[in-house]
């Protein structure tokens, strides 16, 4: 159950980036491409905090480990941290969208 929480929290992060990409007319066919373009278009330009890039890449690595490593067992602590990171990431994206597009969410 903890391993699936890591995957689910990653997808909160991933899909929030995809929403942002849809608004900006950006697309990528791969998860790594999404991370690269997010860094290029939002982090390097200073539009969003650099911590978000760390959260995205860390979440991606944890999802890979939890989904594909046979003997990977997530701890409660790392799962809680990952869920907290997903909440932080989603809130930052929502605030950016509200400010950038002048919309209420």
Secondary structure, 3 states (H helix, E strand, C coil): CHHHHHHHHHHHHHHHHHHHHHHHCCCCCCHHHHHHHHHHHHHCCCCCCCHHHHHHHHHHHHHHHHHHCCCCCCCHHHHHHHHHHHHHHHHHHHHHHHHHHCCCC
